[in-house]
Amino acid sequence: MLMPNHQRRLHADFTSENKPATFFLYLSLCYLFDCLDCTIWKENFYSQRNIILYEISKGGGTLSSLRYRECLRGARNVLKDCLAIRPGERILVVVPAYDTNTETIVSAGSSVWWTGAVCSSEGPGCDSALNQTLVDRIDLQLALMAAATELGSVVTPFAIDTTSVLDATFNWRDGKKAAHLLKFLKDWNVIIDMTLFGLDEMPATRKSRKITNLREEVLDGSQVRGADMHVISRRSFVDGAACADYRSLEKEITAFKNKFEGVEYLTIKGSGTDLRLNLDKGSASCGTGLVHKPGEWHFLPSGVIFMRVKKAGNFGRIRLDGPMYGVGSLKDYPLSLELLPRSGIVGRYTLSDTTPRYIQKLINDMFNIPESRCIGELVIGFNPNGSIDSVAPMEFYVARGGVSIAFGRNDQIGGEIRPTSELSPSIHAHALLRNSTVILDNGTVVIKDGKLLD
């Protein structure tokens, strides 16, 4: 293993001088000495090489100057407050395989958009949007390196391709490689997931396509803690949700959660929305953004209360005219839905006549998957740095006063809604309800017109 003092020397050289050559040397040495399995190292190194190719094509042979320094505020906040990084701790930042070819990230068409792709390959400007997202991830990676150095700890970047639907750089259907990775991940103090598709669930180590849960395989009973940041945006690190005062948020969220004790259902009202949801009693949970204990794994940025929704007994109508995960903004072409009164699932849905064809396909593809017609989760946001207008999922999802519903499965948070088949794609897509009023079954109004009430 590469000794921490050597890594710190490389960190200091890079962060003080911003030398591209030093950065690439740093990456290469990290891969060469820090990976436990030579096969993992070899494939990791070759997938990472496109950082060099893309940056050279963009900047005439240099890195993107000091762009990453704009992200230091969020990086410091995430490491110091959210993850409580201590001197000497080893941090693994898992990043995408940096490839500018859309087809290596998103399979042809839009049939797998819900797995976490930044945009549909059929959408306008997808190639440029995806490429920019990958460059932004480099900025975030560099900012985390610099912030970790300030705290006396070490960040090691590790690039993998989690697109198991493709025979790409790292073929997850090879059970032996997956087993090596699981063993490798256990050897760190902290894991930060900054892939595009997420590590929380990966193809299993068995030959079947059954899903293996990262929490069970790596975190349970271990000293590792970590953060799921696979849908993070650059803006979040500059002045967005990752920059919030999470210690203050923890106090507010914990106190607010008491309002939901014993609540069995609630009503959401807004422009075009009149919806009643049956809740799993006692399922209200806090996403405080503080991940301090061994074995903990939470998404960042955060600042929410979330609760499971029961499959049956929900009814009403919904108008979506805000951001939706995997789709983008519906502001200019709202989506109207009606729930069937007995089953509680989405029955009829209507798209605006002006809705672009690629968005129509995304919505139709989603609702062709049976569990996506269920509402599985309700989320209330508290983060003052989030934005209800942002299409970045972890910005609108956590935005203060925002109310989001998630279509699809909720078994991953302890609910009863499961994917139809282990071989079929799974759905858990959040959509924001704008300017909502939320009324509990005891008559208490907790949100009015998008404003949290004390």
MIVEXVO-31542 format. One record per residue: residue in one letter; z, x, y of N, C-alpha, C, CB in turn. Coordinates in steps of 0.2 Angstrom, whole numbers, plus 2048, in hexadecimal, padded with zeros to 3 digits. Glycine has a CB too. Example, Ala and Ser with C-alpha at 12.3 -4.5 7.8 and 13.67 -1.06 7.14 Angstrom:
BEGIN
A8278427E482783E7EA8278427F082D8397EA/S8238407F58248447FB82784080081D8467FD/
END
This chain:
BEGIN
M8008047FA8008008008008048068067FB800/L7FD80280B7FD8068128038058157F7803816/M80680B81780D80A81A80D80782181081281A/P81280382381280082981180482F8197FC82A/N81480B82F81480F83580C811836818815834/H8098128318028138317FE80D8347FE81582B/Q8008078327FC8018357FE80183C7FE7FB831/R80480283E80680184580280684980E802846/R80180C8477FD81184B7F680F84C7FD818847/L7F380C8477EC8098487ED80384D7EA807841/H7F27FF84C7F37F98517F37FC8587F97F584F/A7F78018597F88038607F28068637FE808860/D7EE80A85E7E880D8617E38078637E581185B/F7E280285E7DD7FD8607DF7F98667DD7F885A/T7E67F68667E77F286B7E87F58727EE7EE86A/S7E97FB8727E97FF8797E380187B7EE805878/E7DE8028777D78058797D28008787D680B876/N7D37FB8747CE7F68727C87FA86F7CC7F2878/K7C87FE86B7C38028687C07FF8627C5809866/P7BA7FD8627B77F985C7B77FD8567B07F885E/A7B68048577B68088517BD80884D7B480F853/T7C28088527C980884F7CA80284B7CE80A854/F7C87FC84E7C97F684B7C67F58447C67F0850/F7BF7F88447BC7F783D7BF7FC8387B57F983E/L7C280283B7C68068367CC8038347C780D83A/Y7CF8008397D57FC8377D47F78317D87F983D/L7CF7F38327CD7EE82D7CC7F18277C77EA830/S7C87F68277C67F98217CC7FC81D7C17FF822/L7D08008217D680381D7DB7FD81B7DA807822/C7DC7F881F7E07F281C7DD7F08157E07ED821/Y7D77EF8157D47EC80F7D57F18097CC7EA810/L7D47F780B7D47FC8067DA7FD8037D1803808/F7E07FD8077E67FF8047EB7F98037E9804809/D7EA7F48077EF7EE8077ED7E98017EF7EB80D/C7E77E97FF7E57E47FA7E87E67F37DE7E27FA/L7EB7E27EF7ED7E47E97E87E47E37F27DF7E7/D7E27E17E47DD7E17DF7D77E47E27DC7DA7DC/C7D37E97DF7CE7EC7E27C87E77E27CC7F27DE/T7C77E27DE7C27DD7DE7C37D97E47C27D97D8/I7C97D77E67CA7D37EC7C87D77F27D17D17EC/W7CA7DE7F27C97E27F87C17E27F97CC7E97F7/K7BE7E47F37B67E57F47B37DF7F77B37E77ED/E7B47D97F47B17D37F77B37D17FE7B27CD7F2/N7BA7D37FF7BC7D18067B97D680B7C47D3806/F7B87DC8097B57E180E7AE7DF8107B57E880B/Y7AA7DD80B7A37DB80C7A27D481079F7DB805/S7A77D080F7A77CA8127A87CB81A7AB7C480F/Q7AD7D081B7AF7D18227AA7D58267B67D5822/R7A57D88237A07DC82679D7D982C79C7E0821/N79C7D282B7987CE83079B7CE8377977C782D/I7A27D08377A57D183E7A17D68427AC7D383D/I7A07DB83E79C7E18427957DE84479B7E783D/L7917DB83F78B7D984078A7D48467877D783A/Y78F7D084678E7CA84B7907CD8527937C4849/E7967D18527987D48597937D885C79F7D7858/I78F7DC85778A7E185A7857DD85D7887E6854/S7827D885977D7D485C77F7D086277B7CE857/K7857CE8637877CB8697897CF86F78E7C7868/G78B7D586E78E7D987378B7E08747957DA873/G7857E18717827E88717867ED86E7817E9879/G78A7EC86978D7F18667957F286778A7F8867/T7977ED86B79F7ED86D7A27E786B7A07EF874/L7A87E786A7AC7E08697AC7DC8707B37E2867/S7AF7D686F7AE7D18757B47D387A7AF7CA872/S7B47DA87C7B87DC8827BF7DA8817B57D9888/L7C27D78867C97D68867CA7CE8857CC7D888C/R7C57CB8827C67C38817CD7C287D7C07C187D/Y7CE7C68787D47C48747DB7C48787D57C986E/R7DB7C887E7E17C88827E37C18857E07CD887/E7DE7BD8867DF7B68887E37B28837D87B388A/C7E37B487D7E67B08777ED7B38767E27B1871/L7EF7B887A7F67BB8787FC7B68797F77C187C/R7FB7B287E8017AD87F8027A98797FF7A9885/G7FD7A68767FE7A28708007A686A7F879E86E/A7FD7AC8697FF7B18638067B38647FA7B7864/R8087B586980F7B786A8147B18688117B9871/N8127AB86B8167A58698177A386281479F86D/V8117A385F8107A28588157A78538097A2855/L8147AD8558187B285181F7B28538157B9852/K8217B28598287B385B82C7AD85A8287B5862/D8297A785C82D7A185C82C79D85682C79D862/C82679C85482479784F82679A84881D79584F/L8247A18478257A484182B7A984081E7A883F/A82E7AA8468347AE8478337B584383A7AB843/I82D7B884582B7BF8428317C48448247C1844/R8337C883F8387CD8408347D483F83D7CC83B/P8377D98428347E08418337E283A8397E5845/G82E7E583882C7E78328297E282D8337E982F/E8297DC82F8267D782B81E7D782A8287CF82D/R81C7D68248157D78238117D08238137DA81C/I80C7CF8278097C98298027C98268097C7830/L8007C48227F97C48207F57BE8237F87C3818/V7F07C08277EC7BB82B7E67BA8277EB7BD832/V7E57B48237DF7B381F7DA7B08247E17AE819/V7D47B38247CF7B18297C97AF8257CE7B682E/P7C47AC8287BE7AA8257BA7B08237BA7A5829/A7B57AF81E7B07B481D7AB7B48237AC7B4816/Y7AB7B98287A77B882E7A07B882C7A97BD833/D79D7B382C7957B282A7927AD82F7947B0823/T78D7AF83278A7AB8387857A68347867AF83D/N7847A682E7807A182B78479B82977C7A4824/T78279582C78578F82B78678D82478278A82F/E78178F82078178C81978679081577A78D816/T78979581778E79881379579581578E7A0814/I79579181A79B78E81C79B78781A79C78F824/V79678381C79577C81B78F77B816794778821/S79077881178A77780C78577280F78D774805/A77F77380D77A76F81077B76881177377080C/G77976581777B75E81878275E81B77A75A812/S78575781B78C75681D79075481878B752823/S78E75481279275180D79975480B78E751806/V79A75A80E7A175D80D7A475E8147A1763809/W7A375B8197A575C8207AD75C8207A3757825/W7B075781C7B775681C7BB75B8197B974F818/T7B87608167BC7668137BF76B8197B876980E/G7BD76981F7C076E8247BA7718287C4772821/A7B47708277AF77382B7AF7728327A8771828/V7AD7768367AE77683E7A97708407AC77C841/C7A476F83D79F76A83F79A76983A79B76C846/S79676483A79176283578B76683678F75A836/S78876983178276D83277C76983478077082B/E77D76283577875E83777975D83F777757834/G77F75E84178075D84877D76284D78875D849/P77B76085377876485877C76A85A77676085E/G77977085A77D77685C782778857780775862/C78177685078677884C78678084A785775845/D78078384A78078A84978478E84E77978D848/S78278C85478679085A78D78E85A78278E861/A78F78885979678685979A78A85479777E858/L79778A84E79A78D84879B79584A79778C842/N79679884C79679F84E79B7A085378F7A1850/Q79C79C8587A179D85D7A879C85A7A0798863/T7A97988567AF7978537B179D84F7AF79184E/L7AD7A084B7AE7A68487B07AC84C7A87A8843/V7AC7AD8527AE7B28577B57B085A7A97B285C/D7B67AA85B7BD7A885E7C27AA8597BD7A185F/R7C17A98537C67AB84E7C87B384E7C47A9846/I7C37B78507C47BE8507C97BF8567BD7C2851/D7C87BC85C7CC7BC8617D37BB85F7CA7B8867/L7D47B585C7DB7B385A7DE7B88557DB7AC856/Q7DA7BB8517DC7C084C7DF7C68507D77C2847/L7DB7C88557DD7CE8597E37CD85D7D77D085D/A7E47C785F7EA7C58637F07C585F7E97BE867/L7EF7C38597F57C38547F77CA8527F37BF84E/M7F27CF8527F37D68507F77D98567EC7DA84F/A7F57D885C7F87DB8627FF7D88627F47D9868/A8007D18618077CE86280C7D185D8067C6862/A8097D285780D7D485180F7DB8538097D484B/T80B7DF85580D7E68578137E685C8077EA85A/E8137E28618187E186681F7DF8628167DC86B/L81E7DC85D8257DA8598277DF8548237D3856/G8237E48538247E984E8237E784782C7EA84E/S81E7E284781B7E08408147E283F81D7D983F/V8117E083A80A7E28388067DC83680A7E8833/V8007DB8397FC7D68377F67DA8337F97D283D/T7F47D782D7EF7D98297EA7D38287F17DC822/P7E47D482B7DF7CF82A7DC7CF8237D97CF82F/F7DA7C98207D77C981A7D27C381A7DD7C8814/A7CC7C58187C67C08197C57BD8127C07C381C/I7C47B78117C27B480B7BE7AE80C7C87B2806/D7BA7AC8087B67A68087B97A18047AE7A7806/T7BB79B8077BE7968037BA7908017C4793806/T7B37918027AE78C8017AD78C7FA7A878D805/S7B17897F67B07897EE7AA7857EC7B67867EB/V7A77817F17A177D7EF79B7817EF7A07777F4/L79C7877F179678C7F17977927ED79478E7F9/D7927957EB79379B7E77927A17ED78D79C7E2/A7977A17F17977A67F779B7AC7F579A7A27FD/T79D7B07FA7A07B67FA7A57B77F47A27B9800/F7AA7B27F57B07B27F07B07AC7EC7B77B37F4/N7AE7AC7E67AD7A67E27B37A47DF7A87A87DC/W7B679F7E27BD79D7E07BD7997D97BF7987E5/R7B77987D67B77957D07B879A7CA7B07917CF/D7B87A07CC7BA7A67C87C27A67C77B77AC7CA/G7C57A37C27CC7A27C17D07A97C27CE79F7BB/K7CD7AE7C07D07B57C07D17B77C77CC7BA7BC/K7CC7B67CB7CC7B87D27D27B47D67C57B87D6/A7D27AE7D47D77A97D77DE7AB7D67D57A27D5/A7DF7AD7CF7E57B07CD7E77B67D17E57B17C6/H7E37BB7D27E47C17D57E67BF7DD7DE7C57D5/L7E37BA7E07E47B87E77EB7B67E77DF7B37E9/L7ED7B17E37F47AE7E37F97B37E27F47A97DD/K7F87B87DE7FD7BE7DD7FD7C27E47FB7C27D7/F7F77C37E77F77C77ED7FA7C47F27EF7C87EF/L7FA7BD7F37FD7B97F98047BA7F87FA7B27F9/K8077BB7F380F7BB7F28127C17F58117BA7EB/D80E7C67F68107CC7F88117CD80080C7D27F6/W8117C88038127C880B8187C480D80C7C580E/N81B7C68138207C281681E7BC8198247C681B/V8187BC81C8157B682080D7B681E8167B7827/I80B7B081D8047AF81C8027AA8228027AC815/I7FC7AC8267F97A782B7F27A58287F97AA832/D7F179F8277EB79D8257E679B82B7EB797820/M7E179F82C7DC79E8317D579D82F7DD7A3837/T7D579B8287CE79A8257CB7948297CE79981E/L7C57928277C278C8297C47868257BB78C82A/F7C578781E7C678281A7CD7818177C2783814/G7D17868187D97858177DA7888107DA77E817/L7E078B80F7E378D8097E87898067E679480A/D7EA7838097EF77F8077ED77D8007F077980B/E7E777B7FF7E57797F87DF77D7F67E37727F7/M7DF7807F07D97847EE7D77827E77DB78C7EF/P7D17847E57CF7837DE7D47867DA7C87857DD/A7D57837D47DA7867D07D878C7CC7DC7807CB/T7DE78F7C97DC7957C57D97947BF7E37997C5/R7D978D7BD7D778B7B77CF78A7B87DA7847B4/K7CB7897B27C47887B37C27817B67C17897AC/S7C777C7B57C57767B87C57777C07CA7717B6/R7C37717C37C37717CB7C976E7CD7BD76E7CD/K7CE76D7C97D476B7CB7D776F7D17DA76A7C6/I7DB76C7D67DD76F7DC7E47727DA7DD76B7E2/T7E57797DC7EB77C7DC7EE77C7E37EA7837D9/N7F577A7E47F877A7EA7FB7817EC7FD7757EA/L7F97837F27FC78A7F480378A7F47F978C7FB/R8067847F680E7847F78117857F081077D7FA/E80E7827EB8117837E481078A7E180F77D7DF/E80A78C7E28087927DF80B7997E28007937DE/V80C7987E980E79E7EC81479E7F08087A07F2/L8167987F381B7987F88227967F481A7937FD/D8217917F082878E7ED82C7947E98267897E8/G8327947EB8367997E88357A07EA8367997E1/S8317A17EF82F7A87F28327A97F88277A97F2/Q8317AF7FB8347B180282E7B18078367B8802/V8287AE8058237AE8098237A780D81C7AE805/R8227A88148217A281881A7A281B8277A181D/G81879C81E81179D82180F79782580C79D81B/A80979782880779282D80079182B808795834/D7FE78A82B7F778882A7F47878317F7781826/M7F078C8327EC78C8397E578B8387EE79283D/H7E27888327DB7898317D77858357DA786829/V7DA7808397D577D83E7D777F8457D677583D/I7DA7858467DC78784D7D67888517E078D84C/S7D77878587D278885D7D478E8617D1782861/R7D07918657D17978697D579486F7CB79A86C/R7D378E8727D778B8777DE78A8767D4784879/S7E07898707E778886E7EB78E86F7E8786866/F7E879486E7EC79A86F7EC79C8777E97A086B/V7E779A87B7E679C8827EC7988867DF79A884/D7EB7918857F078D8897F17868867EE78C890/G7EF78687F7F077F87C7F677F8787EA77F877/A7F677B8727FC77986F80077E86C7F9774869/A7FC78486A80078A86780578D86C7FB78F865/C80478B87380878E87880E78A87A80478F87E/A80F78587781578087881C78387781477A875/D82178187A82878387982A77F87382C781880/Y82A78286D82B77F86783377E866829782861/R83778286983E78186884177A86C84278786B/S83E77987283F77387583C76D87183C77387C/L83676E86F83376886B83776686582C76A869/E83A76B86283E76A85C84476585D841770859/K84776686384D76286584A75B86685076586B/E84575A86A84275486C84075086583C754871/I83C75386183975085B83E74E856834755858/T84375285584975085184C74A85384D756850/A84E74A85A85174485C84D73D85C853745864/F84673E85D84273885D84173685683B73A860/K84173A85184073884A84573284884173E846/N84B73384B85072E84A84E72684B85772F84D/K84972585084771F85184471C84B84271F857/F84172084683D71D84184271C83A83872283F/E84871D83B84D71C83584C71583385471E837/G84B71382D84B70C82A84570882C85170982D/V84070B83083A70883283570782C83770B838/E83370182B82F6FF8258276FE8278316F9821/Y8266FC82E8206FB8308206FC83881D6F482E/L81A6FD83B8196FD8428126FA84481A704844/T8126F984A80B6F684D8096FB85280D6EF850/I8026FC8527FF7008577FA6FC85B7FB706854/K7FB6FC8617F66F88667F36FC86B7FA6F2869/G7ED6FA86C7E96FE8717E26FB8737E870586F/S7DE6FE8767D76FB8787D36FA8717D46FF87D/G7D36F486F7CF6F38697D36F48637C96F7869/T7D96F68637DD6F785D7E36F385D7DF6FF85D/D7E46F08577EA6EC8567EB6EC84E7E96E4858/L7F06F184D7F16F38467F86F38447EE6FA845/R7F96F183E8006F183B7FF6F68358036EA839/L8046FB8348046FF82F80B6FF82B803707831/N80B6FF8258116FF82181270681F8106FB81A/L81870882181A70F82081E71081981E712826/D81E71681782271881182971981582071F80E/K82E71581383471581683871C81583970F814/G83A71F81B83D72581B83972B81B842725815/S83272A81C82D72F81B82C73382182772D818/A82F73182782E73482D83173B82D832730833/S82C74082F82E74782E82C74B83582A74B828/C82F75083682E75483C82A75A83B83575683F/G82575B83F82176183F82376584681976083F/T82876984582B76C84B82777284D83276E84A/G82377584982077B84A82478184981E77B852/L82A78184782E78684582E78783E836785848/V82C78D83B82B78F83482F795833824790832/H83679583283A79A83283D79C82B840799836/K83D79782684079882083B79A81A84479281E/P83D79E8168397A081083779A80C83D7A580B/G83079A80A82D79580782A78F80B832792802/E82C78F81282978A81682278B81882D78A81D/W81E78681881778681A81578081E812787813/H81478182481277C82980C77D82D81877A82D/F80977882F80377983480577B83B7FF773834/L80177F83E8027818457FB781848805788845/P7FB77F84F80177C8538037768507FF77C85A/S80977485380C76E85081076A85681176F84B/G81576685481976285981775B858817764860/V81975885281775185081D74E84C81175184C/I81D74884B82074484681B74184282573F849/F81B74283C81673F83781973B832811744834/M81673582F81973182A81372E82681D72B82D/R81572D82081072B81B80F72381C81372C814/V80972181B80771A81B806717814801719820/K80871281280770F80C80070C80B80C70980A/K7FE70C8057F770A8047F57038057F570C7FC/A7FA6FF8037F96F78047FD6F480A7FA6F47FD/G7FA6EE80C7FE6EB8117FD6EC8188056EC810/N7F86F18197F66F28207F16ED8227F46FA821/F7F16EB8297EB6E782B7EA6E88327ED6E0829/G7E46E58347E36E583C7DC6E983D7E86E983F/R7DB6EA8437D56ED8457D66F48497D06E8849/I7D16F88497D26FF84C7CC7008507D3704847/R7CD7038567C770685A7C870D85B7C6702861/L7C47118587C47198597BF71B85E7C371C852/D7C271E8647BE7208697C072786C7BD71B86F/G7C472A8677C67318697C47368647CE731869/P7C773C8647C574185F7C773F8587C8748861/M7C27418537C474084C7C27468487BF73A84A/Y7C67488447C674F8407BF74E83C7CC75083B/G7BB75483D7B57548397AF75183C7B6752832/V7B074D8417AB7498447AA74B84C7AC742844/G7AF74C84F7AF74E8567B174885A7A8750858/S7AF7478617B17428657AD73B8647B174486C/L7B17368647AD72F8637AE72C86A7B172B85E/K7AF72F86F7B072C8767AA7288787B273187B/D7A472B87779E72887979B72387479972D87B/Y79D72386E79B71E8697A171C864795722865/P7A57178667AB7158637A971385C7AF710867/L7AE7138577AE7118517B370B8507AF71784B/S7B170584E7B570084D7B66FE8457B36F9850/L7BD6FD8437BE6FC83C7C36F683C7C1702839/E7C26F38367C66ED8347C96EF82D7C36E6834/L7D06ED82C7D36EE8267D36E88227DB6F1827/L7D26E881C7D26E28187DA6E08177CF6E3811/P7DB6DA8187E26D88187E76D98127E36D181A/R7E46D880C7E86D98067E96E08047E56D5801/S7E36E38037E36EA8017E56EF8067DC6EC7FE/G7E46EE80D7E66F28127E16F88137ED6F5811/I7DB6F88107D66FD8117D16FB8167D36FF80A/V7CD7008187C86FF81D7C26FB8197C5705820/G7C16F581C7BB6F181A7B56F281E7BD6E981A/R7B46EE8237AE6EF8277AF6F482C7AC6E882A/Y7AA6F882E7AB6FD8337A46FD8377AC704831/T7A46FD83E79E6FD84279E70384679F6F6846/L79870684679670B84B792709851792711847/S79370C85678F70B85C78870C85B79270F862/D78470885E77C70985E77A70F860779703862/T77E71386477C71986777F71F86377E71A86E/T78271E85E78572385A78072785778A720854/P78072E85877B73385577B73284E77D73A857/R77573384B77473284477873784076D734842/Y77A73D84277E74183E78573F83D77E749841/I78873C84378E73984278E73383E79173784A/Q78972F83E78972983A78972B83378272583B/K78673183178673382A78D736828781739829/L79073982D79773C82C79C73682A79A740832/I79B73182E7A072B82D79E72782779F726833/N79872682579672381F79872781978E72281F/D79772D8197997328147A0731812796739815/M7A47318187AB7318177AD72B8147AF73281E/F7AB7258167AD71F8137AA71D80D7AC719818/N7A672180A7A37208037A87237FE79C724803/I7AD7278017B27297FC7B87247FD7B57317FF/P7BA7227F77BE71C7F77C571D7FB7C071A7F0/E7C87237FA7CF7237FD7CE7248047D37297FA/S7C87258077C872680E7C871F8127C1729810/R7C871A80E7C97138117D07118127C570E80D/C7D471680F7DC7158107DE7198167E071780A/I7E371681A7E771A81F7ED71D81C7E9715825/G7ED72381B7F27278187F872A81C7EF72C814/E7F772A8227FC72E8267FC72C82E7FB736826/L80272C83180272A83880673083B806723839/V80373284180673884480773784C80173E843/I80C73984E80E73885580F73F858814733857/G80B74085E80B747861810748866805749863/F81374E86781874F86C81675687081F750869/N81175986E81076087180C75F87880B76486C/P81076187D80D760884807765885812762889/N80676A88180076E8827FA76C87E802775880/G7FB76787A7F57648767F176087B7F7760870/S7EB75D8787E675987D7E37548787E175E880/I7E474D87B7E17488777D97488787E474187A/D7D774C87C7D074C87D7CC7528797CE74D885/S7D07568767CD75C8737CB75986C7D3761872/V7C575C86A7C375B8637C675F85E7BB75B863/A7C97648607CD76985C7D37658587D076F85F/P7D37658527D776084E7DF7628507D7761847/M7E17688507E87698527E97698597EA77084F/E7E576785D7E67668647E775E8657E1768869/F7E375A8637E47538647E975085F7DD74F863/Y7EA75385A7EF7518547F67518577EE75584E/V7F775685B7FE75885D7FF75686480075F85C/A7FA7538687FB75286F80074D8717F4750872/R80474E87680974A87880774387980D74D87E/G80A73E87680973787780373587280773587E/G80073986F7FA73786B7FC7348647F673E869/V7F872F8627FA72C85C7F472D8577FC72485D/S7F47308517EF73184D7F072E8467EE73984C/I7EB72B8437EB72983C7E772D8387E972183C/A7E872E8327E473282D7E172E8287E973882A/F7DB72E8277D872B8227D872F81C7D0729824/G7D972C8167D97308107DF73180C7D5736811/R7E07368087E57378047EC7398087E373D7FF/N7F17388057F873A8077FC73C8027FB73480B/D7FA73D7FC7FE7407F78007477F87FA7407F0/Q7FD74B7FC7FF7527FE8057528027F9755801/I80774C80580D74B80981274680680B749810/G8117457FF8157417FB81373A7FA81C7427FE/G80D7387FD80B7317FC80872F7F680772F802/E8057297F68037267F07FB7267F080571F7EF/I7F87287F57F07287F67EE72E7F37EE7267FD/R7EA72E7EE7E77347EB7E07347EB7EA7357E4/P7DD73A7EA7D673A7E97D37367E37D37427E9/T7CE7337E37CB72F7DE7CB7337D77C572C7DF/S7C873A7D87C773E7D27C97457D57C073D7D0/E7CB7497D07CC7507D17C57547D37CF7547CB/L7C07517D07B97547D17B67517D87B57527CC/S7B974C7DB7B674A7E17B974D7E87B77427E2/P7B674D7ED7B97507F37BF74C7F57B47507F9/S7C374F7F97C974B7FB7C974A8037D074E7F9/I7CB7458057CB74380D7D274380F7C773D80E/H7D37468157D97458197D77468207DF749817/A7D47418247D174282A7D573F8307C974082A/H7D77428357DB73F83A7D673D8407E074483D/A7D87378437D57348487DA73284E7D072F846/L7D87338547DD7328597DC72A85C7DC73785F/L7E172785D7E17208607E37218677E671B85C/R7DF72086C7E07218737E571C8767DA722877/N7E971F87A7EE71B87F7F171587B7E9718884/S7F47178757F77128717FE7108737F771586A/T80070A87180770887180970786A807701875/V80F70986881270986281870586281371085F/I81970085E81E6FB85D8216FB85681D6F4860/L8286FD85682B6FD84F82D6F684D83170284F/D82E6F68468306EF8438366EC8468306F083C/N83A6F08498406ED84D83F6EC8548466F284C/G8396EC8568376EA85D8376F086283B6E585F/T8396F686083A6FC8648336FE86683E701861/V8316FF86C82B70286E82C70A86F8286FF875/V82970E86B82A71586C82571987082B718865/I81F71687081A71887481671387881471C870/K81571387E81270E88280C71188681770B887/D80670F8848007118887FF71988780070F88F/G80171B8828007238818067278847FA725884/K80B724886811727889817727884813725890/L81A72C88282072C87E82672988282273387C/L82A72487F83072188383672488082F71A882/D83B72588484172888284572387E84672A888/
END
